[in-house]
């Protein structure tokens, strides 16, 4: 997959595909899950689930893994917000 060029508009479909194809498999290896929710300007909203929703390191995963990888791919202005959703059995 080629890197996005600086100055090109972000595309929700490209961000969604990157999260699903590149980030989700790595997060699922540790028992977590991630899903794209929305793109607003340079702010990417994701939903963190499974074990990520109960892990005290979840916010660090978002900042140090998810946001870093998205910035590498789409540019340094990317900001990631996350919503942590507990599985039905942990409520």
ABEGO torsion letter per residue (X at the ends): XBBBBBGBBBBAAAAAAAAAAAAAAAAAAAGBBBBBABBBEABBBBBBBEAAAABAAAAAAAAAAAAAAAAAAAEAABBBBBBBBBBAAAX
